[in-house]
């Protein structure tokens, strides 16, 4: 089967495409169509959780979207975040994004290496007496929440952002030979937009273990999987896949 058309369920890259070699070498057509969008909760939706932000002395962020939502909701419900609030971020990139909302040098900001255990290591003994609020997306029962429970860290989780499926009615899904998923939400959107969808000859590529798990739960099969030690990115995984065809 010759691969001609690839659909990637993300916005098109703005600073150079990692797929340029794939396009030039194999003459494939690649379309970028986001399968979902992330939106902050409204103040009313947030209040339904009965969470008081000022009860907490530290906030945990795993994404830029959750940072934007946290400060937007705080403003809408008319609370002022105290100078003493500590911020624990999953990575340096997320931590640096805080500069959009606060004066970075005047706050206590900590960041991990991109993994949940790294946040627990940051907390350690020094910060164990803080009361943490995990700024979550869609569900409070995240892997990070479970990590905190296991580590016996005092915390609560609150949803600050939600995912909303894109309207894919204008997409002719059957014209694609490979569809690339980066998130379980991509798979959820596919199935809700196309309830009669059958995999048939379509190949799926997934990035991340949770995405692969969601694909299997939907009784669909992945032909391309990343990251692995050999293929750290989807672009490299697709190159390897086509080279073997």
N, C-alpha and C positions, 0 to 999 in steps of 0.2 A: 504493500500500500504506500503510494507516494504521498508525503505530507505537503500540502499546499497552503492550507489556511490554519492559523493558530489564533485562538482567542485568549487574551490575558485579562483576568478579572480585576484589573487595577487601572488607575489613571495613567495616561501616557507619561513617561519620564520627561522632565523638562531640562535636565542637565546632561544630555547625552544618553543614548540608549545602550544598555548592556547586551541588547539583542542584535546589534549592527552586524557582527560577524555571522550570526545565524542567517540573517537576511541576505547578505552578500554571497555567502558560501552555498546556501541551499535554495535561494530564490523563493523563500516562503513569504507569504503575506501575513503580517501580524496586526491584529486589531486590539486596542486597549479599551475595554468597557468596564467601568466599576460596577460590581454587582450589588453593592450596598453603600450607604453613606452613614456617617456617624454624626449624631446630633446630641447636644446637651439636653438633659431633662428640663422641663419647665419648673419654675419655682413650686407650682402646685404639685407636680409629680414628685418632686424631691420631698416636700413636706409630708407626703403620705407615708414615707419611711420612718417618720418620727425620730430623725437623727438631729441632734444639736451639735453643730460643728464646733462651737466654743467649749464643748465638754472635753475636747481632745487637745493634746499638747503636741502632737506630731501627725503629719499627713504623709501617706505613701502614694506615690504616683508611678504608674507603669507606662504612661503615654502622654503625648502632648495634648491630645484631645481631652483627657481627664483634667489636665491643668487648666485649660481654657474653661471647661465646664465648672470646675470648682470655684474659680474666681467670678465667673458670670453668675452662678447661683448665689454665691455669698453676697454679691452686690444686690441681686434682686430681692433677697430676703433681708437685706439691710443689716448685715453684720460686718463688723470691721475685724479682719484677721489680726490678732495681736503680734507685736514684734517678736515675742518669745516663741512663736510657732516654729517647730522644726520640720524640715522637709526631707524625706527619704525617697530617692528616685532609683529606678531600676538600672539606669545607665547615665553616663555623663551627658549624652545628647539630650536626654529628657531633662536633666538637672539644669543645663544651660538655657533651656527654653523658659525656665522660670523668670528669666530676665525680662520677659515680655510683661510680667505682672508685678514684679517686686524688684527692689534694689538688691541685687545679688550679694554684694559684699557684706551687707548688714544683716543677713539672715543666716541661720544655721542650716546648711544644705549638705546632704550626704548622697553619694551615688554608688551603685554597685556595678557589676560587670555585665549586666544584661540578664542575669538569672535570679530566680526567686531566693535560692539559698544565700546569694551574695548580700541581699538586703538583711537577712537574719544575722549574717556575720557582722554587718555594719552596726546593727543594734547592740549585739554582744551584751556585755555586763554594764557598760557605760550608760546605755540608754534604756535599759530594761524596765525602768520605772515610768517611762513615758506611757501615755494612753494614745494608742495609734488609731487613726482612721484611714482605712484603705479606700481610695477613690476608684471604684470599680466600674466596669462597663456591663450593662445588661443583667448580670447575675452577681449576687453577693458571694455565691459559693464558688469562687474562683480557686485556681490552684494556689495562688498566693495566700488566700484566706486559709486554705488547708495547711499550708506551710507554717503560718503563724499559729494555728491551733496546735500543731504538732510541737512547735517550739515553745508553747505555753507563754506566748507574748500577749499582753493585755491589748485588745483591739476590738474594733467593730468594722464592718464593711458597709459601704453605702454605694448605691448606683448613682453615678453622675452623668453617664452618657448612655445612649441607646443606639442600636443599629437599626436602620430602616432600609428595607429592600428597595433597590432601584427598579424602575419600570422597564422591563426588558422586552416589552411586546413588539418593539420594532426590530429586534434581533432575530435573524434566521439562524437559530442554533444548530440546525442540521447541516449547515454549510462548512462547519469547522471540523478539522481532522483531530486537533488537539485543543483541549480547554485547560487552562492553568488556574488552579485555585491557591490562594494564599491564606485563607481563613475558613474556619467552619461556617462563618456567615455567608461566604460565597456559595457554598453548597446548599445551604438553607434557601438562599435567594433563587438558585437554579431550580430547585424542586418546587418552590412556591410559584415561581413565574411560569414554569413548564410542568404542571402536575402529571402530564402524560408522557414525560420524557423517558426514553429508553436509551441505554448506552450504546447498544449495537456495535458499530465499528469505531465509535469515537474513543480517542485515547485521552486519559486524564493525567495531568501532572499536578503534584501537590508540594507545597512548601511547609515544612513543620510537622511535628508528630501529631498535634491536635487536629490539623487539617486532614491528615491521612486517616486518623481514627474516625473523624466525622464522615469521610467518604466511605469507609468500610461499613459504618453504621447504616448508611443509606443504601447498602448492598450494591455499591459501585466499585470499580477496580482501577487502581492507579498503575500506569505503565512507566511513569517517570516520577521519581521521588528525590527530594532534596530537603535539607542539606545532608550530605554524607562527607566523610573525610576526603573522598575523591572528587565530589562535586558540591562545593559549598553554596552554589547558587542555582536558581532555576535555569538561567541562561546557559550555564555550563552543562547542566543535566540534559537540557534539550539538545545541545551540540553533541554530546556523547551518544544520545539516543539516535539521532539522525545519522551519525557516523556508522552506527551498527546496522542501519537499514540497507 
